Each structure stands twice: as C-alpha cells, then as structure tokens.
Amino acid sequence: MSKRGYAASKKLLTGLIGAPIAHSASPAMHERAAEALGLRGHYQLIEVAGADAAGLRMMLEGVRRLGFAGVNVTYPYKEAVVPLLDELAPGAAAMGAVNTVVVKDGRLIGHNTDTTGFARAVAPLLAPSGNAVAVIGTGGVGKAIAFALASLKVSGLRIFDSETVRAEKLASLLARHGGATVAKSVEDALDGATGLVNGTPVGMLPNRGMPVPAALLHEKMWVADAVYSPLITPLLAAAQAKGARIMTGRELAIYQAADAFELFTGLAPSTEVMGEAFDEVMAARSAAYHAA
C-alpha cells in the first residue's frame, strides 16, 4: 500500500514469525511508531516452533491474504523462508536470509533490515584506520552482520561457526563483497581482532552462556551482541569487566525495526519513539525478572 493509502486507511497490520518470540520488543516499537504517525497499528506475534516448509508456507499465505502490510521473520526461520517468497531484494538474495517480508500487490518480497540496521548501529565503533572484526555465528543474523560489516569496508573480517560448512558457505557468498576468512576456532577468530560480534543466540535468557571465553576479551577491543534479552548479556558483562567498549543489542533492534517499518509503509518512523518503547519493555522485563 502506498504512503497515501496508509494515511487514508489509518490501519496497519504487521507481525513477527519465529520461536520463541514472547520476549520480543517489536510489537511495542512498531505500534508506538505507527501511533506517532497517526496510524492504528497492530503487530501480531506468530509463534510456531518447529515449522517445516509446508507450515511456513501456510503462515506466509495467511500473511498474503489477511491484510498484512508485511511481517518480520526471526530465529529459526530467516533462511527457511527464502525459497517460499515470490521475490527477494538484492541484499537478501546475496546472503540468502530474510528478516522482513513485504506484501506488495499480492506478492511476498523478502528484505533484510538486520544488515542495514546493524550497519547503522556499528559504524561509530569502527576505526578509520582499519578493523579486524570477528563474527561468531553464521546463521540468519550472523550472515546479516557479516554483510553489514563488509558494506562498511571492514578490512579483516573473520567468521566462525561450530558448523564449519555453514561458515564456509557464508565466506563464499562474501567473496564478491570484500571477502572473509573462516576461522578454525574462536581463539583463531579473535587473534588480533579489534572487534567482536556475537551473532548467535548464546546468552539469550534463559541461557546464561558465553559464545567466547572471557579470557579472550581485552580493553583494546569493542564487543557487540545481537542478543537484547538481557540487554547486558554475560558476554557484554565480561567485556565491560575487561574495560572493552560494548554495544548492546538495543541499537540493532531499533534500527532494523525502523527500516522494516519504512518498508512496510513507505513512512519513516521516529527511531527516538521506537527507542523509548524498547526501553520501556526492557525496564518492565527487568523489574519482573528481579521480582521473581
């Protein structure tokens, strides 16, 4: 629907497909952004665990037919939805991962705003003199992060995944975009690195693990985490203790949501409004966690 169409209808239906997603701050961010623009928005959580291709196709068909402007897609379906869509934006096609599906003229079009969102978030951390950055995890969000870093001309991109074949596949995709080295281990990935990004779900509540040993962190590096529940993950807490600069998952969450909202509506939302909504969700979650 066009910008004029949304302004006239005042209604906006969007949502999120994934599992588990009860913790998501996306409903608050999208609905608050819609309200600020004079729209009546509803963001529906569509949580289905263990869906196969037929199940995903059924959900996407519902999105196509039930009046959705589009949906976001999260773990574990960012790659699984790709062959089920009618069209892919160039960035999503290049990496083979989608986190945003837009309904346009009855067609489902896949985009990846994890890439654009992370690029916006991480840019202030990168040194103009060059960077060696390690990305741990090469699933849906790890792919997007690696492509974002490549778009920012990171000179020494290292990627590691416990499934080596998956990391090698991502490296081949990045070959046309500046390239990346497949690390043999976490230690290898972090050797001489000035930055580290966790692109895995390790550390997301209720998990309290760390994707890398604390002994590998130091004060001369920066550390970012795509996980935002909790905001300060065990990895980030350990990095802070070592004196490293950190970036929480807050900025990625806000910027990817803002870019998705604009794709859904043609309207640029306020990242400040979305940030306020995100912070309220996180504050409420923290209070509930400590009260339990």
N, C-alpha and C positions, 0 to 999 in steps of 0.2 A: 504494500500500500504506500502511496506517495505521502510526502510531508503534509500536503494539503488534505489528503484523505484522513490521516490521523487527527489533524486539527479539527476536522469536521465531525468525525465519529466520537472523539474523546475516549475511545476504548482501546485497550492494548492488552492482548493475551500472549504471554510468553511463558517459558518454563525451563526446567532442567531435567535431563535424563542421566541417571547414574545410580551408583550404590556403593557405599552408604552416603546419603546426602542430607540427612535430617539436620546436620550441623551447619548447612550452607547459609552464608550471609547474603546470597544472591537475591532471594525474594525481597528482603528489606532494601537492598541497594536499588534494584530495578523499580520497585513500586514507589519508593521515595523520589527517584529521578523522574518517573512519569508524573507524579503528583506536582512536582515543581514546574513541569511544563504544561500543566493544565489537562493532563490525561488521566483517565481512570484505568490504572494498570493492575493486572493480576498476574503474578508469577507463580506457576504451578510446579511443585516438586513431583517428579515422576520417578519414584524409586522402585526399581525392579532389579533384584540381584540375579545373576546367573542367566541372563537372557541370551539366547542363541540368535543366529541371523534371522530366523523367522520371527522371533519375538521382537527384535529390534525393528524389523520391517513393519510389523503391526503397529508399534508405537509411532513410528515415523509417518505411517499412513494416517493415523489419528491426528497427528500434528498438521498434516497437509489438509485434512478435511474439516477439522473442527474450529477453524477460525484463528489459529495461532499465527502471529507475525513471524514466529520462529522459536527455536529452543537452543539453549546451551547444552553441551554434552560434556560429561566429566568421566572420571575413572569408573569402570574399566572399559568404556566404550568409544574412546576418542579415535581409535584406529578401526574398530569393528564397524562403525557406521559408514566409513568411506565408500565401500562398494555399493552401498544401498542408496546413495544420493544421486540426483539427476545431473548435478554439475558441481565442480569444485573451483573455487577461486585459485589463481596461480600459486599463491603461497601455501595453501592447504594441499594442493596437488603435489607440490615439490616435496613436502615432508610426509605425506600420507597420513595426516592426523587432522581431525576436525574438532573444534570445541564450540562452534556456533553454526547453526543451520537456519538459514533464512528461507521463508516461504515467499516466493515471488511468482505471480501468475500461475499458481498451482504447481510450481516446480520447487524442489528442495535443493538449495545451494549451500555447499559447505565452505566455511571460512575458518581461520584460526586466529583468534584475538589473544591467545596466550602469547604468541610471538610478538605482536605489536605492543601488547601490554607490558611484557617483560622488557622489551627494548626501551620503552619509556621509563620504566622503573629503575633499570640498572645503569643507564647512561651516566648519572652523576658519580658512580663508583669507579668508572673506568679511567685509567691514567692515559693522558695524551701520548706518553712516551712508549706505550705498548703494554700488552697484557698477556699473561699466560693463565688461562682460566680452565678449571676442572669442572666438568658437569657429571654428577653421579646419577645414573638412571637414564635410560634412553627409551622409556615408554612415551605415552602421548604428550605429557607436559615436558619431559626431558627433551624430546625432539623439538618442541616449540622453543624452549630455552636455547638450545644449541643453534637453531636457525636465527634466533634473535641476536645472539652473540656474533654469529657470522655476519649478520647485516650491519653490525656496528664495527666490523673490521677488526675483531679480536685476532691478534696475530698468532697466538699459541693455544688453540682450543684442544683440550684433551677430554675424551669421553670414556666413561667406564660403566659397564653393566655386568652383573653377575652372569647374565646370559650373553656370552661373547658374540654370538651370531647376531643378536639384535644390535649390539654396538657397531659391529662391522657393517651392517646394513645401513645404519644411520650415517656412518662415515662415507659410504659410497654415495649417499644422497647429498652429502655436504661437499662432495668433490668439486662441484661446479660453483660453490658458494664460498670459496676460501679454504675449504678443507678442514679436516680434524684428524687427530691422532687417537687411535684406540689404545687405551692404557691396559696393561696386563693385570693391574691391581689398583686398589685405592691408593696405596703408597706411591705407585708409579704415576698415577694421575696428579697427585699433589706435589710431586717433587719439583720444587722451584716455582710452583703456582703462586700468582698474586691474588687470585680469586677462586672461590669455591661456591658452587650452586648445588643444592640438593633438589633433584628432580624426581625423587621417589616419595612414596607415602610414609616412609620410616620417620617416626616422630609424631605422626598424627594421632591424637587421642582416639582410643585408649592406649595406643602404642607409645612407649616411652624410650624406644631405642634410638641409636645414632647411626647414620649411614657411613660415618668415618670415625676412627678412633680419635679421642681428644688430643692425644699426644702429637698428632699431625698438624694441629692448628697452632698459629703463632700470631704475634701482634702486627706483623708487617703485611698481613693479608686481609681481604674482606670476605665475608661469608654471607650467602643469601640462601633462603629456604622458601620453596614454593608452598610449603605447608603453612596454614594460618590458624589451625586449631590444635594446639595452643599457639598464640602469637609468638611467644618465646619458646621455641622448641628446645629439646635437650642439646641439639647441635648448636643453636644460637647462644644458649646459656654458656656452653663450654667455650665458644668463640669469644664471648664477652669476657669471660674469666681470664682468657689469654691476652686480652687487650686488642683483639681484632675488631675492625668495623663490621657491623652487621646490617642486613636488610631483611626485615620480616616479610611474610607473605602478604602483608597488607596492601602494598603498592601494586603488586601483580594482580591481586583480587580486584582492586578498584579499577585499574586501567583496563584490564581485559573486559570487565563488565561494562565500562563506559564505551569501549569500542564496539562491543556486541550490541548494546542499546542503540547506538547510532546506525548499525547495520539493520537492525530490526525496524527502525522508524524513520531514518533519514534526518533525525533530530540529534543535535549534540547535547548530551546531558551534562549537568554540573558534576564534576568529579569531587567538588567540595561537599555537595549534598550527599553523594554516594559514600564519601568517606565518613561523614557524620553518621549515616545509617549503619555502616560497617562497624564503627567504633561502639555504637550503642549495642549492637548484637554481641560483640566481643565482651563488653563490660557486663552485660547480663549473664553471659555464659560463665564468665569468671566468678561472678558472685554466686551463681548456682553451684559451681564446682567446689568452692570453698565452704559453702553452707552444708554440702552433703557429708 
